[in-house]
Amino acid sequence: MATDCEADAHRWVEEQAAWLEPKRIQWCDGSDEERRSLTELLEQTGNFIPLNHRLYPNCWLYRSDPRDVARTEKSTFIVVPERDDAGPTNNWMSPDEAHERVWPLFRRAMRGRTMYVVPYLMGPPGSLFCRVGIQLTDSPYVVLNMRIMTRMGRVALEELARQKRFVPGVHALGTLDPEHRYILHFPRTETIWSINSGYGGNALLGKKCFGLRIASWIGRCEGWLAEHMLIVGIEDPSGRTRYIAAAFPSACGKTNLAMLVPPKQFDGYRVWTVGDDIAWLRIGPDGRLWAVNPEAGFFGVLKGTNARTNPNAVATFQADSIFTNAGLTPEKTPWWEGLTDSPPPGTVDWQGRPWRPELGPVAHPNARFTAPAARCPSISPHWEDPQGVPISAILFGGRRKTLVPLVYQAFDWAHGVFLGATMASETTAAQSGAVGVVRRDPMAMLPFCGYNMADYFAHWLEIGKRLRHPPLIFGVNWFRVDEQGRFLWPGFGENLRVLLWVLDRCEGRVGADETPIGYVPHEHDMNLEGLSLEPGAMTKLLAVDRAGWRQETEAIAEYFEQFGDRLPTALRSELVQLQKRLG
């Protein structure tokens, strides 16, 4: 017998169906039989191609519409009555405009199609962290991805009976017209609408839409944080594991860091993956910050991923995975730039064309894999612990060719919030628009904060006041280059050296140079054993360019102006103090 809340969910589904007018309604249970049925249905379209089941068992390649290959931030809106509650960094739409302009696009949008009802759970079952969502969609591809990325089906309905609330989301493929593409978030009613896109970040509503934009609002109301962060555990030779959360913009190495393999010089160390993209963080009864990964899978960037750069990712997506917009070799295996030096003869590109260099890349630069987290060789034994894992340090990092050192530590929590609030990064193919443009991306949440970002900074500051044992906060930058444009730091597994310095600082084991921007490592405190660097590279990597940072403060001051009086005075004070330290 259905619970009252389940009955409410059924009523909501019927109400939406009356508007969307699907041919039939199918409640998804997440079963293997359901997966096989949807897979067969998709294969008939010709855009869902089974891969070589000997080399990639239970894997498929999907080709999306060429107009629909990345998150479209210009089409993403926060829907609240007052523009200022969305803030200057979000696109705003009023509820009245949303119902007048966007809701009519959903009218009969599923006519002749199946409407799939996807109950899903974000976070471990039974946890204080977990939340229930129900997504309606007419895309079998979305259902199969949600099956990997969330805990889907009966487990979600069981949690619904306990929580008696869910986040409703309506997604329709529509015409895929980019000019009428909308991804709308209603924080006050915790509701999501998405139309005219089938791409993951726009259509998998449990991911950025619920996991960050809606969850960040819920977290503000309830006193916790929803962040665009990986979570990684570092186990030392004694068997002790400490955990780090790190925020990076999309395609800046989150998955590589989350699945890091220690260099051979670090015998006895082990790195555990808890999550690679989203972290929900709560203050525990011990006064520390505890985090869970609310997702059940990885939706990672393929470009540059190979057995050297990320062997754990390669092992993870070797089975039970979906590849989106990769090339296809004659052997029916996926191929993308960076997998090997060159594609095998006879490879077709991500649009199904026989590849020639003049056609451009084989795989789309934002080609993705969707893979179950449980398949990852480095998955933490604690990744589904209901209470989460305790966080010792938080990293904020971006892609900067100059200025920002390899690693530096904030003076205190407020300075760390300032560090995160002012971080900038060069844009990548994960966002639609120009690539390589430096933009402010506070806490890597610029496209994902569900309310006014000034209020978000204030929420961070308030969380700090409630923490008896706050994590230390650091800035990192793996992407600094020399005068010839060559990377000064090798990155990938070698980043463990930076993480170990971070953890040593958390326990007061090493000193640091106090600079105007924060504490920078003594070179002799970084374990560089076996690392081949250009002469003088560490000096350049740890250098603090005062003149460059003075220019940076001018840009920060201009950036802060958009928030007006809503910006916390503590952040204005941090800027003034930085300017004084820089002289």
C-alpha positions as CSV (number, residue, x, y, z in Angstrom):
1,M,0.0,0.0,0.0
2,A,1.4,3.4,-1.0
3,T,2.4,5.8,1.7
4,D,0.8,9.3,1.8
5,C,4.0,10.8,0.3
6,E,4.1,8.1,-2.4
7,A,0.5,8.9,-3.1
8,D,1.4,12.6,-3.4
9,A,4.2,11.7,-5.8
10,H,1.8,9.7,-7.9
11,R,-0.7,12.7,-8.0
12,W,2.2,15.0,-9.0
13,V,3.2,12.7,-11.8
14,E,-0.4,12.5,-13.1
15,E,-0.7,16.3,-13.0
16,Q,2.5,16.7,-15.1
17,A,1.4,14.0,-17.5
18,A,-1.8,15.8,-18.2
19,W,0.3,18.7,-19.5
20,L,3.1,16.8,-21.2
21,E,0.7,14.2,-22.7
22,P,3.0,11.2,-23.0
23,K,1.9,8.1,-24.8
24,R,2.6,6.0,-21.7
25,I,4.1,6.4,-18.2
26,Q,6.8,4.0,-16.9
27,W,8.0,4.1,-13.3
28,C,11.6,3.1,-13.2
29,D,12.9,0.5,-10.7
30,G,16.6,0.5,-11.6
31,S,16.5,-3.3,-12.4
32,D,18.8,-5.1,-14.9
33,E,15.8,-6.1,-16.9
34,E,14.8,-2.4,-17.2
35,R,18.3,-1.5,-18.3
36,R,18.3,-4.2,-21.0
37,S,15.0,-3.0,-22.3
38,L,16.1,0.7,-22.5
39,T,19.4,-0.3,-24.1
40,E,17.7,-2.2,-26.9
41,L,15.3,0.7,-27.4
42,L,18.2,3.2,-27.7
43,E,20.3,0.9,-30.0
44,Q,17.4,1.1,-32.6
45,T,18.1,4.9,-32.9
46,G,21.6,4.2,-34.3
47,N,23.1,6.7,-31.8
48,F,23.6,4.2,-29.0
49,I,26.3,1.8,-30.2
50,P,27.4,-1.3,-28.3
51,L,31.1,-1.5,-27.9
52,N,33.4,-4.5,-28.1
53,H,32.0,-6.6,-25.3
54,R,35.3,-8.5,-24.9
55,L,37.3,-5.3,-24.3
56,Y,34.5,-3.1,-22.9
57,P,31.9,-5.4,-21.5
58,N,28.4,-3.9,-21.0
59,C,29.6,-0.5,-22.5
60,W,28.0,1.8,-25.1
61,L,28.9,4.8,-27.1
62,Y,26.3,7.6,-27.4
63,R,26.3,10.4,-30.0
64,S,24.4,13.5,-29.0
65,D,23.1,16.2,-31.2
66,P,26.0,18.4,-32.2
67,R,24.1,21.4,-30.9
68,D,23.9,19.8,-27.4
69,V,27.3,18.9,-26.1
70,A,27.9,21.0,-22.9
71,R,26.3,22.9,-20.1
72,T,24.7,26.0,-21.4
73,E,25.1,28.6,-18.7
74,K,23.3,31.3,-20.6
75,S,20.2,29.1,-20.6
76,T,20.4,28.3,-16.8
77,F,18.2,30.4,-14.5
78,I,17.4,30.8,-10.8
79,V,13.7,31.5,-10.5
80,V,12.8,33.7,-7.5
81,P,10.5,36.7,-7.1
82,E,13.3,39.3,-6.6
83,R,16.3,39.6,-8.9
84,D,18.6,40.4,-6.1
85,D,17.9,37.1,-4.4
86,A,19.4,35.4,-7.5
87,G,22.4,37.8,-7.4
88,P,24.6,39.3,-10.1
89,T,26.4,36.0,-11.0
90,N,23.2,34.1,-11.8
91,N,20.7,34.5,-14.7
92,W,17.4,35.5,-13.1
93,M,13.8,34.9,-14.1
94,S,10.7,35.6,-12.1
95,P,8.2,32.8,-11.4
96,D,5.5,34.6,-13.4
97,E,7.8,34.8,-16.5
98,A,8.8,31.2,-16.1
99,H,5.2,30.1,-16.2
100,E,4.4,32.4,-19.1
101,R,7.5,31.9,-21.2
102,V,8.9,28.4,-20.4
103,W,6.1,26.2,-19.1
104,P,4.2,26.4,-22.4
105,L,7.2,24.8,-24.1
106,F,6.4,21.7,-22.1
107,R,2.9,21.5,-23.4
108,R,2.5,18.2,-25.3
109,A,6.3,17.9,-25.3
110,M,6.1,14.1,-24.7
111,R,3.3,13.4,-27.1
112,G,3.9,10.0,-28.7
113,R,6.7,9.2,-26.3
114,T,7.2,7.4,-23.0
115,M,7.4,9.4,-19.9
116,Y,9.9,7.8,-17.5
117,V,9.4,8.4,-13.8
118,V,12.8,8.2,-12.1
119,P,12.8,8.1,-8.3
120,Y,16.4,8.6,-7.1
121,L,18.4,9.1,-4.0
122,M,21.2,11.5,-3.4
123,G,23.5,10.4,-0.6
124,P,23.8,7.1,1.3
125,P,20.4,5.6,2.4
126,G,19.4,6.4,6.0
127,S,21.9,9.2,6.3
128,L,21.3,12.8,7.5
129,F,22.8,13.8,4.2
130,C,20.5,11.9,1.9
131,R,17.7,13.5,-0.1
132,V,15.1,12.1,-2.5
133,G,14.4,13.4,-6.0
134,I,11.9,12.4,-8.7
135,Q,12.7,13.2,-12.3
136,L,10.3,12.9,-15.2
137,T,12.1,12.5,-18.6
138,D,11.4,11.3,-22.1
139,S,15.0,10.3,-22.7
140,P,16.1,6.6,-22.2
141,Y,19.7,7.9,-22.3
142,V,19.0,10.1,-19.3
143,V,17.4,7.2,-17.5
144,L,20.4,4.9,-18.1
145,N,22.8,7.7,-16.9
146,M,20.7,8.4,-13.8
147,R,20.8,4.7,-13.1
148,I,24.6,4.9,-12.9
149,M,24.8,8.4,-11.2
150,T,22.2,7.9,-8.5
151,R,20.6,5.3,-6.3
152,M,17.5,4.8,-8.4
153,G,14.2,3.0,-7.9
154,R,12.9,1.2,-4.8
155,V,15.7,2.5,-2.5
156,A,14.5,6.0,-3.2
157,L,10.9,5.3,-2.6
158,E,11.7,3.6,0.7
159,E,13.6,6.8,1.7
160,L,10.7,8.9,0.5
161,A,8.4,7.2,3.0
162,R,10.8,8.2,5.8
163,Q,11.5,11.7,4.7
164,K,8.1,12.6,3.3
165,R,9.6,15.1,0.9
166,F,11.2,15.1,-2.6
167,V,12.7,17.4,-5.1
168,P,10.5,17.3,-8.3
169,G,12.2,17.7,-11.7
170,V,10.7,17.8,-15.2
171,H,12.9,17.2,-18.2
172,A,11.8,17.0,-21.8
173,L,14.0,16.7,-24.9
174,G,11.7,18.9,-26.9
175,T,13.3,20.0,-30.2
176,L,16.8,20.5,-28.8
177,D,16.6,24.1,-30.1
178,P,19.4,26.0,-28.3
179,E,17.5,29.2,-28.7
180,H,14.7,27.8,-26.6
181,R,16.8,25.8,-24.2
182,Y,16.0,26.4,-20.5
183,I,17.2,24.9,-17.3
184,L,15.2,26.5,-14.5
185,H,15.7,26.1,-10.7
186,F,13.0,27.2,-8.2
187,P,14.8,27.2,-4.8
188,R,11.7,28.2,-2.8
189,T,9.8,25.2,-4.0
190,E,12.9,23.0,-4.6
191,T,11.8,22.3,-8.2
192,I,13.7,21.9,-11.5
193,W,12.6,22.3,-15.1
194,S,14.8,21.4,-18.1
195,I,13.8,21.5,-21.8
196,N,15.5,21.3,-25.2
197,S,18.7,19.6,-24.0
198,G,19.7,16.0,-23.5
199,Y,23.3,16.8,-22.3
200,G,24.3,15.4,-18.9
201,G,24.8,18.7,-17.0
202,N,21.5,20.0,-18.3
203,A,19.4,16.8,-18.3
204,L,20.6,14.6,-15.4
205,L,18.7,16.6,-12.9
206,G,20.3,14.9,-9.9
207,K,23.7,16.2,-10.8
208,K,24.4,20.0,-11.0
209,C,20.7,20.9,-10.8
210,F,19.8,19.2,-7.6
211,G,23.2,18.2,-6.3
212,L,24.5,21.8,-6.3
213,R,22.0,24.5,-7.2
214,I,19.0,23.3,-5.2
215,A,21.1,21.6,-2.6
216,S,23.1,24.8,-2.0
217,W,19.8,26.5,-1.2
218,I,18.6,23.7,1.1
219,G,22.0,23.7,2.8
220,R,21.8,27.4,3.5
221,C,18.4,27.0,5.0
222,E,19.4,24.0,7.1
223,G,23.0,25.0,8.0
224,W,25.2,22.8,5.8
225,L,27.1,23.1,2.5
226,A,26.6,21.7,-1.0
227,E,29.9,22.1,-2.9
228,H,31.5,21.5,-6.3
229,M,34.2,19.4,-4.6
230,L,36.0,16.1,-4.8
231,I,36.7,14.1,-1.6
232,V,39.9,12.1,-1.3
233,G,41.4,10.1,1.5
234,I,45.2,9.8,2.0
235,E,46.3,6.7,3.9
236,D,49.9,6.8,5.3
237,P,52.1,3.7,5.9
238,S,50.8,3.5,9.5
239,G,47.3,2.8,8.2
240,R,45.9,6.2,9.2
241,T,43.7,8.0,6.7
242,R,42.9,11.7,6.5
243,Y,40.5,13.4,4.1
244,I,40.7,16.4,1.9
245,A,37.9,18.2,0.0
246,A,38.9,20.2,-3.1
247,A,37.0,22.6,-5.4
248,F,38.1,23.0,-9.0
249,P,36.1,24.2,-12.0
250,S,35.0,21.5,-14.5
251,A,37.8,19.9,-16.6
252,C,40.5,21.1,-14.2
253,G,41.6,17.8,-12.9
254,K,39.1,16.9,-10.2
255,T,38.6,13.3,-11.3
256,N,42.4,12.8,-11.7
257,L,43.0,14.1,-8.2
258,A,40.2,12.1,-6.7
259,M,41.6,8.9,-8.3
260,L,45.3,9.7,-7.8
261,V,47.8,6.8,-7.8
262,P,50.9,7.5,-5.6
263,P,54.3,7.8,-7.3
264,K,56.5,4.7,-6.9
265,Q,58.6,6.6,-4.3
266,F,55.7,6.7,-1.9
267,D,55.6,3.0,-1.0
268,G,53.1,2.4,1.8
269,Y,50.8,5.3,0.9
270,R,47.4,4.8,-0.6
271,V,44.8,7.2,-1.9
272,W,41.1,6.5,-1.5
273,T,38.4,8.0,-3.7
274,V,35.3,9.1,-1.9
275,G,33.9,11.4,-4.6
276,D,35.1,13.3,-7.7
277,D,32.6,16.2,-8.2
278,I,30.1,17.0,-5.5
279,A,30.4,17.1,-1.7
280,W,27.7,17.7,0.9
281,L,29.3,18.9,4.2
282,R,27.8,19.1,7.7
283,I,29.2,20.1,11.1
284,G,29.5,16.9,13.1
285,P,28.9,16.6,16.9
286,D,32.7,16.7,17.3
287,G,32.9,20.2,15.9
288,R,34.6,19.0,12.7
289,L,33.3,19.2,9.1
290,W,32.1,15.9,7.7
291,A,31.4,15.2,4.0
292,V,29.6,12.7,1.8
293,N,29.6,12.2,-1.9
294,P,25.9,12.3,-2.8
295,E,26.4,10.6,-6.2
296,A,26.8,6.9,-7.1
297,G,28.8,7.3,-10.2
298,F,31.3,9.4,-12.1
299,F,30.5,11.7,-15.1
300,G,34.1,12.5,-16.1
301,V,35.9,14.2,-18.9
302,L,37.6,11.8,-21.3
303,K,40.1,14.2,-23.0
304,G,43.7,13.4,-21.7
305,T,42.6,10.4,-19.7
306,N,44.8,7.4,-20.2
307,A,46.6,4.6,-18.3
308,R,49.3,7.0,-17.3
309,T,47.3,10.1,-16.3
310,N,44.5,8.2,-14.5
311,P,44.8,4.4,-14.4
312,N,41.9,4.2,-11.9
313,A,39.5,6.0,-14.2
314,V,40.5,3.7,-17.1
315,A,39.9,0.7,-14.9
316,T,36.6,2.1,-13.7
317,F,35.0,2.7,-17.1
318,Q,36.3,-0.5,-18.6
319,A,32.9,-2.1,-18.0
320,D,29.3,-1.1,-17.2
321,S,29.8,2.4,-18.6
322,I,28.5,4.9,-21.2
323,F,30.8,7.0,-23.4
324,T,29.3,10.2,-24.8
325,N,30.7,11.9,-27.9
326,A,33.9,9.9,-28.2
327,G,35.3,8.5,-31.5
328,L,34.9,4.9,-32.5
329,T,37.7,2.6,-33.7
330,P,37.3,-0.3,-36.2
331,E,37.6,-2.6,-33.2
332,K,34.5,-1.0,-31.7
333,T,36.4,0.7,-28.8
334,P,36.1,4.3,-27.9
335,W,38.9,6.8,-28.7
336,W,39.6,10.3,-27.6
337,E,42.5,12.7,-27.7
338,G,45.1,11.7,-25.2
339,L,44.2,8.1,-25.0
340,T,47.0,7.2,-27.4
341,D,49.3,9.2,-29.7
342,S,47.0,8.9,-32.7
343,P,43.7,7.2,-33.6
344,P,43.8,3.8,-35.4
345,P,43.2,3.9,-39.1
346,G,39.5,3.7,-39.9
347,T,38.4,5.5,-36.7
348,V,35.2,7.5,-37.0
349,D,34.7,10.8,-35.1
350,W,32.1,11.7,-32.5
351,Q,29.6,12.6,-35.2
352,G,30.0,9.3,-37.0
353,R,32.2,10.6,-39.9
354,P,35.3,8.8,-41.1
355,W,37.9,10.9,-39.4
356,R,40.4,13.1,-41.2
357,P,42.6,15.8,-39.5
358,E,40.8,18.6,-41.3
359,L,37.5,17.6,-39.6
360,G,38.9,18.6,-36.2
361,P,39.2,16.4,-33.1
362,V,38.1,12.8,-33.1
363,A,36.2,13.1,-29.9
364,H,34.4,16.2,-28.8
365,P,36.6,18.2,-26.3
366,N,33.9,17.7,-23.7
367,A,33.4,13.9,-24.4
368,R,32.4,12.1,-21.2
369,F,32.2,8.8,-19.5
370,T,29.5,7.7,-17.0
371,A,30.7,4.9,-14.8
372,P,29.6,3.4,-11.5
373,A,31.7,4.5,-8.5
374,A,31.7,1.0,-7.0
375,R,33.8,-0.1,-10.0
376,C,36.7,2.2,-9.1
377,P,39.7,0.3,-7.8
378,S,40.5,3.2,-5.4
379,I,37.0,3.6,-4.1
380,S,37.1,4.2,-0.3
381,P,35.6,1.6,2.0
382,H,33.9,4.6,3.7
383,W,32.5,6.2,0.6
384,E,28.9,5.3,1.6
385,D,29.3,5.8,5.4
386,P,26.1,7.5,6.5
387,Q,28.0,10.0,8.7
388,G,30.5,10.8,5.9
389,V,34.2,11.3,6.5
390,P,36.0,14.0,8.5
391,I,37.7,16.8,6.5
392,S,41.2,17.9,7.5
393,A,41.8,20.4,4.7
394,I,39.9,22.2,1.9
395,L,41.7,23.1,-1.4
396,F,40.6,25.8,-3.9
397,G,42.2,25.5,-7.3
398,G,41.9,26.7,-10.8
399,R,43.8,26.8,-14.1
400,R,46.2,29.7,-14.0
401,K,49.3,30.0,-16.2
402,T,50.8,32.7,-14.1
403,L,50.5,34.4,-10.7
404,V,49.1,31.7,-8.4
405,P,51.7,29.5,-6.7
406,L,51.6,25.7,-6.7
407,V,50.2,25.8,-3.1
408,Y,49.7,28.3,-0.3
409,Q,47.7,28.3,2.9
410,A,45.2,30.8,4.1
411,F,45.9,32.5,7.4
412,D,42.5,31.5,9.0
413,W,38.9,30.6,8.0
414,A,37.8,34.1,7.0
415,H,40.9,34.5,4.8
416,G,40.2,31.0,3.4
417,V,36.7,32.1,2.4
418,F,38.2,35.2,0.8
419,L,40.7,32.9,-1.1
420,G,37.8,30.7,-2.4
421,A,35.6,33.7,-3.1
422,T,38.2,35.4,-5.3
423,M,39.6,32.4,-7.2
424,A,39.8,32.6,-10.9
425,S,40.4,30.0,-13.7
426,E,40.7,29.8,-17.4
427,T,37.5,28.4,-19.0
428,T,37.4,24.9,-20.5
429,A,35.3,23.0,-23.0
430,A,33.0,21.9,-20.2
431,Q,31.3,25.3,-20.5
432,S,29.8,26.5,-23.8
433,G,31.5,29.6,-25.1
434,A,35.2,30.7,-25.5
435,V,37.9,28.5,-24.0
436,G,40.9,29.9,-22.2
437,V,39.4,33.1,-20.8
438,V,40.2,33.9,-17.2
439,R,37.1,34.4,-15.1
440,R,36.3,34.6,-11.4
441,D,34.8,31.3,-10.3
442,P,34.3,31.5,-6.6
443,M,34.7,28.1,-4.8
444,A,34.2,26.7,-8.4
445,M,30.5,27.4,-7.8
446,L,29.9,30.2,-10.3
447,P,27.6,28.2,-12.5
448,F,26.1,26.2,-9.6
449,C,25.2,28.4,-6.7
450,G,21.4,28.5,-6.3
451,Y,21.1,31.9,-4.7
452,N,22.9,35.3,-4.3
453,M,26.6,34.6,-4.1
454,A,27.2,37.3,-1.5
455,D,24.8,35.4,0.8
456,Y,26.6,32.2,-0.1
457,F,29.9,33.8,1.1
458,A,28.1,34.9,4.3
459,H,26.9,31.3,4.8
460,W,30.5,30.1,4.5
461,L,31.6,32.6,7.1
462,E,28.8,31.5,9.4
463,I,29.7,27.9,9.1
464,G,33.2,28.8,10.1
465,K,31.9,30.4,13.3
466,R,30.1,27.2,14.3
467,L,33.1,24.9,13.6
468,R,35.2,24.1,16.7
469,H,37.8,22.3,14.6
470,P,37.7,23.9,11.2
471,P,39.7,22.4,8.3
472,L,42.7,24.5,7.1
473,I,42.1,26.1,3.7
474,F,44.7,26.1,0.8
475,G,45.0,27.4,-2.7
476,V,46.6,25.2,-5.4
477,N,47.5,25.6,-9.0
478,W,48.9,22.7,-11.0
479,F,48.9,24.7,-14.3
480,R,51.7,27.3,-13.9
481,V,53.9,27.5,-17.0
482,D,57.4,28.8,-17.9
483,E,58.3,31.4,-20.5
484,Q,58.0,28.8,-23.3
485,G,54.5,27.8,-22.1
486,R,55.6,24.5,-20.6
487,F,54.1,23.2,-17.4
488,L,56.4,23.7,-14.5
489,W,54.7,21.0,-12.4
490,P,54.1,17.4,-13.8
491,G,50.7,17.1,-12.0
492,F,48.7,13.9,-11.9
493,G,50.1,11.4,-9.4
494,E,52.9,13.8,-8.4
495,N,50.2,16.0,-6.8
496,L,50.4,13.7,-3.8
497,R,53.5,15.6,-2.8
498,V,51.4,18.7,-2.4
499,L,48.7,16.9,-0.5
500,L,51.2,15.5,2.0
501,W,52.6,19.0,2.6
502,V,49.0,20.2,3.2
503,L,48.4,17.4,5.7
504,D,51.7,18.1,7.4
505,R,50.6,21.7,7.8
506,C,47.3,20.5,9.3
507,E,49.3,18.8,12.1
508,G,51.9,21.5,12.5
509,R,54.7,19.2,11.3
510,V,56.4,21.7,9.0
511,G,56.9,25.5,8.8
512,A,56.2,27.9,6.0
513,D,57.1,31.3,4.7
514,E,54.6,34.0,5.6
515,T,53.9,36.0,2.4
516,P,51.2,38.7,1.7
517,I,48.9,36.1,0.1
518,G,49.3,33.3,2.7
519,Y,51.8,30.7,4.0
520,V,54.0,29.2,1.2
521,P,56.1,26.1,1.6
522,H,59.8,26.0,2.4
523,E,61.1,24.1,-0.6
524,H,63.0,21.7,1.7
525,D,59.7,20.7,3.3
526,M,58.2,19.4,0.0
527,N,59.1,15.8,-0.7
528,L,60.7,16.0,-4.2
529,E,62.5,12.7,-4.1
530,G,62.7,11.1,-7.5
531,L,61.0,14.1,-9.2
532,S,62.7,15.5,-12.3
533,L,62.1,19.2,-12.6
534,E,63.7,21.9,-14.6
535,P,66.4,23.9,-12.7
536,G,64.7,26.7,-10.7
537,A,61.2,25.3,-11.3
538,M,60.3,25.1,-7.6
539,T,61.4,28.7,-7.1
540,K,59.1,29.8,-9.9
541,L,56.3,27.5,-8.6
542,L,56.4,29.0,-5.1
543,A,57.1,32.6,-6.1
544,V,54.8,35.4,-5.0
545,D,54.7,38.2,-7.6
546,R,53.8,41.3,-5.6
547,A,53.3,43.5,-8.6
548,G,51.0,40.9,-10.2
549,W,49.1,40.4,-7.0
550,R,48.6,44.2,-6.7
551,Q,47.0,44.1,-10.1
552,E,44.9,41.1,-8.9
553,T,43.6,43.1,-6.0
554,E,42.4,45.8,-8.3
555,A,40.5,43.2,-10.3
556,I,39.1,41.7,-7.1
557,A,37.9,45.1,-5.9
558,E,36.1,45.6,-9.2
559,Y,34.6,42.1,-9.0
560,F,33.3,42.7,-5.4
561,E,31.5,45.9,-6.5
562,Q,28.8,43.9,-8.3
563,F,27.6,42.5,-4.9
564,G,27.0,46.0,-3.4
565,D,26.1,46.2,0.3
566,R,25.2,42.5,0.3
567,L,28.9,41.5,0.3
568,P,30.0,40.5,3.8
569,T,32.1,43.2,5.4
570,A,34.6,40.5,6.4
571,L,35.5,40.0,2.7
572,R,36.0,43.7,2.1
573,S,38.2,43.7,5.2
574,E,40.3,40.8,3.8
575,L,40.9,42.7,0.6
576,V,42.0,45.8,2.4
577,Q,44.4,43.7,4.6
578,L,45.8,42.0,1.5
579,Q,46.4,45.4,-0.2
580,K,48.3,46.6,2.9
581,R,50.4,43.4,3.1
582,L,51.3,43.9,-0.6
583,G,52.4,47.5,0.1
